[in-house]
């Protein structure tokens, strides 16, 4: 039943993604922006009260909850009965409406998408970690498709919630607990700011096993100096991993153009800088093409919506000079459910689910070994 519900939600997201992709290809980004950028001003936009992170129900996942979706595992895997790492996971964008700038907490479709991403992404960490995933007043999808000042205000409000949640997380976990930080898409954007404001150069940096900043571009020159170094090997700790998955033929121009338009965390421009690319099949960078045989398991939705399965040896990967993770020809089981440019953004974790799970466990072992 759990797997069936999981895949039903994936199907719903697929419909949204395919519709958006088709509109983009036929009519351009302006049409998508017209449909998703909020039609009200930020000041007139309804806003929920900020969550009280001292309460377990302010979290999608929290060890104090009787149960949560982040503890789910596919067949053949189990969540750690005694987690040895504390994981702070920041959700990607799940609110697609255009009636407000920030996410409501009582919208059923939005909450269903949050459940999907917890299950398909955050679960990679439950083999070794206890997962904390805060609810936050995230910016709407349309906030990423406009240069209106209202969009920046919505993102700042969302980041303020994430920051408060992180402070509550740190206050709640043991003072010597190793920490994994992770996110995707909008969650990774907020995580980068959090790394700069709460981690880099501070005593807590010594507790960081790794930061998985996935689905958001990170500049080597304009961002990394303000956060953590990139992971140089599969056992490195206190470092950052990041990738963006594209199949061939790929087109990264639109994302790169938007990235170049904003300064980095250091204040230096993004334009002309290199993008971090970690190959999740190796846990490091490098231009070598890693064959699908090295992929120990993608989390693949079945076509009949009856089950979710771990399928090995289905997807290879290589880091391109552009910083994009090239996964080759469109992989079986994921089909055409991609964003414009053959962007497999929705599946950044699912494509490499078992490898990421093994990666975090290996880094946790290396951290414990000192």
N, C-alpha and C positions, 0 to 999 in steps of 0.2 A: 504493500500500500504506500509506504514511504517513497519507494523508488518511482512508483507510478505517478504520484503527486509531483515529485521532483521533475519528471520529464514532461508532465502536462504544463508546468510553469515554463520550462524551456521552450515548449512549442509556442506558448503565448508570446514570449520574448522574441522568438524567431519571426513571428508574424510582424511584429513591430520593426525589427531590424531589416527584414526583407523589404517592407514597405518604404522605409526610410532610404534604403539603398537604391531602390528603383527610382524613387522621386529624385534622388540626388543625381543619378546618371542621366535621367531624362531632362530635368529642369534646373539642376544646379542647387548649390547650397542655399541660395536665396529663398527657394521655396520651402525648404526644411526650416530655415530660420523663421519664415513667416508663420509657420504652423506651430512652432515650439517656443519662440521667444515670448515671454509673458507680455500680455497686452495692457497690463496695469503698471503704474509706477511702483517703485520699491516701497514708498511710504504708504501707498494705498493697498499694497499686497498683504493679504492675511498672513500672520506669523504665529506659529504655536509658541507657547512658553518654552523657555530653555529647559532641557531635562535636568532633574536632580540626580546626579550620578552617585549619590550615596544610596540610592534605591536600586535594587536589582532590576526592577522593571524599566529602568532607563537604558537598559542594555539589550541588544539582540542576543548576545551571548555573554554569559557571566557564570563563573563557577558556583555562585550563590543561588542561581536558578535551579529548580528541580530538574529541568532538562532544557536543552536548546538545540537548534538545528546544527550548530557548529560541531556537535559531538557525533553526527551521522558519519557512517563509513560505508563504502561499497563492499560487496561480498569479497571476503578474503582479507579484510583489514579490520582492525579494532582500534578504538580510541584508548590512549594510555590510561590505565586505572589510577596511576599515581603520577600525574604530570610533573616534570622537573624543570619546566620553563614556563614563564608567563608570557603570553602572546597578546599584543595589542593590535587589533585588526580594524582598519578603517574602510568602511564600505564604499563601493563605487556608486555612481549616480543611479538611483532607482526611481526618481520622480520625473515623469515625462510630461506632466501637464503644463499648460500655458496660462493658467489662471492666477498664478502666484510665483514669486521668485524663490521661495524656500519651501521645502517639503513639509506637508502635513503628516502627523503621526497616525491619523485615523483612516487613511485611505487604503482600502482592501487590496487594490491592484498593486499599489506601491509596496505594501508589506509583503505581498506574494513574491515580488521581484527581489526584495531583500532576502527572503527565505531562500530563493534560488541561488543568489550569490554567496550566501553563507555556506550552502551545501556544496556548491561547485568550486569554491575558492578557499574559504577559511578552513575547511576540513583537512586540507593538506597538512595543517600544523597540529592536528589533534593526536598524532602518534607520539608526540613528545611534550606537547604544551597544553596548558589550560588557557582557553581562548576568551578574551574580553573584546567584545565588539560593540561600541557605543551607538545608540541612536543619536543622530544629530540633525540639526536643521540644514540639511545639505542644500546647495544651490540646485535649481531646476536644470534639466538638460539644456533648455534654451539659453541659459546664462553663458554657455560656452560658444554660442553662435552669434554673439553681438559684442560690440565695443561700448555699449551703454554703461555709464557709471553705475547704474543700478545692478549690473551683473557683478561688478567688483564688490559692491556692498553686500550682496547675497553671499558671495564667497567668503568675505571677511566674517560675516555672522556664522557661517558654517565652521570656519576655522576656529572661532572663539569657542564653540561647543566642543570641538575635538580637543582643543587645548585643556579645557576644564575636565573633560573625560580622562585625558592622560594624567593630569594631576591627581585625580581621584584614584585611578589605576595604580599609580606609584605609591600613593598613601596606603592602599589596601594590600598590596602584595608584600611578601617578606623582603626586608631590606637587602638581603643577599641573593635574591632570586635572579637568575639569568633572564634576560628579556629579549624577545623577538618582536620586531616591529614590522608590520605588513599592511599593504593596502592595494588598491587597484583603481585606476582611472582618477576620478575626483578624489578618492581616498588617498591615492599616492601623492597628488598635489598638496593636500593638507599635511601628509606625512613628511614631505620635504621641508615645509615651513616649520613643522614641529621639531625635526632633527636640528634645524638651525637654532631654534629658540630655546629648546629644552635639553638637547643632548650634546651637540658638538662643543668640545672644549670644557665640558663639565664632568664632575665625578661619575655621573650616571653612565657616561660613555663606556666606562670599563665593564659595565654589566651587559652591554649589547652583544648578543650572539651574532645577529645579522639584521639588516633592514631590507625587506623585499618591496622595492618601490616599482611596482609592475604596472604596465599600461599607461605610463606617462613619461615623456622624454626628459632626460636628465643630462645637462651639459657637463662635459668633462672640465672645461675651463671656467664656466660661469656659475656652476652650481656646486660641484663636488667640494671645492675648497671651503664652503660654508657648512658642509654636513659631515659625511664620513668618506673614507677612501673606498674605492671600488674593490670588490672581492677579487683577488688575484689568483686564487686557487679554490678547490672544492672543500678545503678544510680551514680556510681563513675565517677569522671572526672579527667582530667590531667593524664590519664593512657593509657595503651596499651592493645589491643586485638589482638590475633593471632590464626589461626587454619589452619590445612591442612586436607582435607576431603578424607577419604578412605572408600570403601565398603568392606564387607567380601566375601571371605577370602582375607585379606590384607597382603601386603609385603612392609615394609617401609625400608628394609635393604639398598637398593641402595642409597636412599636419605640420610639416616643417615650416611652411610659411607662417602659420599661426604662432608657432613656437618662437620664430625669429622676431616677431613683433613685440615681444616682451623681454624685459631684462631678467638676468639670472638672480639667484639668491645673493650673490656677491655684489650686485649692482652693475656688473659688467653686462654688455649686450650678449644675447644668445647668438645673434647672426654670425655665421662663419665658424662657430665652435663645433666640436665633435660631440656626438651623442653616445652615452654609455650603452653598451650592448653586452649583456651576460647571456651566454648560451645555457639554458636550463638543463641541457643534457650533459654538460660538463661542470657547471657551477663556476665558470670563469669566462673571460673574453676569448679573443682569438678568431682569426678568419677561417679556420679549418671547417670544412663541411662535416658535420657529425651525422653518420647514417642512422636511419630509423631503427636499426638493430640495437642502438644504444638507448632507445626509449623504452623504459620498463613498464610504462602504462599510461595511456591517455584515458580520461574519463569520457566515454562516448555514449551519447543517448541513442537508444535503439529506435529504429524507424517505426516500430509498432507501438511506441510509447509504453511498452510493458516493463522495461527494466533499464538500469544504467549499468554499464559494464566497463571494467578496466581492460583495455586492449593494448597489448604490447607490440612494439616494433612497427607502429603505424605512421609515425611522424619523425622525420629528421629535422635538422636545423643548422643554420650557419649565420654568423654575424656579418653583415655587409658593411662596407666603408661608410655608408650613410648612417649607420647605427641601428638599422632595422634588422630584426631577426627574420630571416628568410626561411620559411618552412617548406619550400619547394612547391610542387603541384598541389592543388587543393586536396586535402586528406580525406580518405574515406570515412564516412560517418558524420562528417561536418558539412559536407555538400556546399551549397551556395549561400549558406546563412552567414553572410559576412557583410561588413561595411564597405563603402566605396574605396576603391584602390586595392581590393582584395585584402582588406584589413580584418584580421581574425581577433580583433580586440576583445570581443565577448568571451573568447576561449583561451585567453592568455594563460590561465591556470590549468584549464581542463586538458589542453593539448599535452601537458607535461606533468600531470597530476602526481603520478607515482615518483617521478624523478625529483620533483620539488619536495615531496614528503621525505624522500631519502636524503636530500640535500640538507634540510633543516635538522634532521636527526644526526647526520654526520657532523655538522657544525656544532650542535649541542654537545656531542661527544668530545670534540676538539676543545671546546670552551671549558668543559669540566676537567679535561686532562691538563689544562693550563698551558 
